[in-house]
Amino acid sequence: MTPTPEDLAGAVLTIDLVALKENWRTLNARAGTAACGAAVKGNAYGLGIAPVARCLWEAGCRSYFVARPKEGEELRAILPDATIYVLDGLFAGQAEFYAKLNLCPALISFTEAQEWASFGRAYGRKLPCALHVDTGINRLGFSMAEFAALLGDRFTMEGLNVTLLMSHLACADDAGHPMNRRQAEAFQAVRAQLPGVPGSLANSSGIFLGEGFTHDLVRPGIALYGGNPTQKVANPMHAVAILEGSVMQLRDIGPGDSVGYGATWEAQRPGRIAILGAGYKDGVPRALSSRAQEGPAQVFISGKRCPVIGRVSMDMMAIDVTGLPPGAVARGTRAEILGRNIAIDEAASWAGTISYELLTRLGSRYALFYTGLESDGSA
Ligand SMILES: *Cc1c(COP(=O)(O)O)cnc(C)c1O
């Protein structure tokens, strides 16, 4: 019999497109009268731009945000009718590339605005774009003063078809942070200067800050992919990425036996360990290696949580299954490393990082499946 990809891979990554669609609908409802777009930069946060974008389009999503023009090109081939904003703005000398693919740059400076307007004049029409105004994060965007100067430059403004005014929140995941209110007020002031142009301020967490934040279009990323957009509140989103590793070997160990490189973990009593076929090449952070002080990272196997012990290595990791009934785990049993039981936010905090980095650093060696796709289940 021909083996399946999972027969040969050791680790399996399943992307639940039903959960993704459900998450988009939840956010769309939360956004009230605002339209719900999607941040799909970074290969849809590592989950695969093509199946993710097709699924979101089916759900009703029409506006997409990528970081790079190259990502815009890839997305345009998948969704010919979508509105695509390039968050990193207009790359120097590349206006024609954007125009041919109907990509809207989120312009971040006077220079970019002039370049886009003058290209449009030569091209024979006002080309669509967003204006990204920085209201306090001090990353990309027009400063408030530059924005005022742009509005005063009638010639440049007349050359632009501004379809969106946007800004980005610095502290949206901390609902009580005073920065949120300040940025919301600054953005109101920005919008008042260009009445009639739709506005967009909220990322995933921003949607949960309430009415003053949703404006006309919201731009969730991480919440679509299952990350918790609300600090200290139960996660309203469904898990989308499920990473599992299969048991390759079980072994009994006794007091004083160590496990893995560096002999960093030592058994205190007789016990049983399982070696999983998932390592950092498969996207398991090495930082999940047994953490003596803070309490160990965990995986979910046969209905229970079991601690990660020793160091995560390239191809494998060890877990302590002493607490499971005999026979509960066998060669080939799968352990969930990320998913419905081990949330990406929880695993990320064990690894000293955030869910965003965990997802975008998933490896490439696992067997990859998309569930809930009607037509095509392959990657
Ligand atoms: C990445 C990004 C988003 C999405 O952020 P999440 O926190 O993942 O929801 C929205 N807006 C901008 C400008 C971004 O760069």
The ligand as an SDF file (V2000), in Angstrom:
LIG
                    3D

 15 15  0  0  0  0  0  0  0  0999 V2000
   -0.1430   42.7160   11.2850 C   0  0  0  0  0  0  0  0  0  0  0  0
   -1.0110   43.8910   11.2590 C   0  0  0  0  0  0  0  0  0  0  0  0
   -2.3580   43.7790   11.5910 C   0  0  0  0  0  0  0  0  0  0  0  0
   -2.9510   42.5240   12.1960 C   0  0  0  0  0  0  0  0  0  0  0  0
   -2.5530   42.4740   13.5600 O   0  0  0  0  0  0  0  0  0  0  0  0
   -3.0540   41.3520   14.5750 P   0  0  0  0  0  0  0  0  0  0  0  0
   -2.5280   41.8020   15.8850 O   0  0  0  0  0  0  0  0  0  0  0  0
   -2.4330   40.0690   14.1200 O   0  0  0  0  0  0  0  0  0  0  0  0
   -4.5270   41.2950   14.5070 O   0  0  0  0  0  0  0  0  0  0  0  0
   -3.1600   44.9000   11.4170 C   0  0  0  0  0  0  0  0  0  0  0  0
   -2.6490   46.0660   10.9810 N   0  0  0  0  0  0  0  0  0  0  0  0
   -1.3410   46.2160   10.6780 C   0  0  0  0  0  0  0  0  0  0  0  0
   -0.8360   47.5310   10.2120 C   0  0  0  0  0  0  0  0  0  0  0  0
   -0.4770   45.1380   10.8220 C   0  0  0  0  0  0  0  0  0  0  0  0
    0.8160   45.2900   10.5410 O   0  0  0  0  0  0  0  0  0  0  0  0
  1  2  1  0
  2  3  1  0
  2 14  2  0
  3  4  1  0
  3 10  2  0
  4  5  1  0
  5  6  1  0
  6  7  2  0
  6  8  1  0
  6  9  1  0
 10 11  1  0
 11 12  2  0
 12 13  1  0
 12 14  1  0
 14 15  1  0
M  END
$$$$
